[in-house]
Amino acid sequence: MAGSLLERTFNLLALLSAARSGLPLQQLADELEVPKSAVHRLLSELGRLGLTRQEPVTGHYLLTTKLLSLGFSYLAASGVVDVAQPVLDQLARESSELVRLAVVDGNTMTWVAKAQGARSGMRYDPEMGGHPTLFCTATGQAWLATLDDRQAMAIAIASGLEHAAQYGPNAPRTVAVLQRRLNKTRADGYAMVVESAAVGASAMACAIMSSASGQAIGTVSIAGPSFRLTETRMRQLSQSLVGAARELSQTSIGSDFFSPLARAATA
């Protein structure tokens, strides 16, 4: 995994971002395939900048909240929350479940905003800023269905299709099964999964299309526990979901955040 200094730094931050309790120096060096002394120098510099810290008891290295603060500042300045939040809030009230907005970023997607509609009982509420596993999530399948089959399958395979057994029991395990799922998504206008990404979780998602380029720039989704968010319930919510995606498509025209995404989709 060794590369340029910038690449090493980014990979180091990515490793720490997935380790809530931090990681020891030796493990970081092994994962990055970089000498321990070089990783220590990177951590020292990142610590000086306030981006990492060392836990005094275990000696593990952790991220600070500074990167999180920078991300939230960017989202606030971009206006994406101002544009999308009212739509997400309304859909969350109608569904009484978690509603999320994900945006396309190259060959991946990132969740950038959410609204929680569940007021009691079990809540499905993973952290923001994560990247959905594209081949087995409703969010990923809703986006992949907007692409041509060859591109969709290449992205799906890169996202971990060969490791499908690590996910829910209903995750597509072959290209043929995923192809059928995408065809159904295109026919229905939205994706729907039950225990695909994870046991006990269901979700549905609809692509947000740029009116300028005709390409998908993101998705809006509803997710919750499968005992509550059943297939019947999801079909009942489908019109509200599609309507929210259409409204976000329309509001994206004047958004400083969505406009670059639309231009990238066109390119």
Summary of the structure (lengths in Angstrom):
residues: 267
radius of gyration: 19.7
end to end distance: 29.8
largest distance: 57.4
contacts: 863
relative contact order: 0.11
helix: 50%
strand: 18%
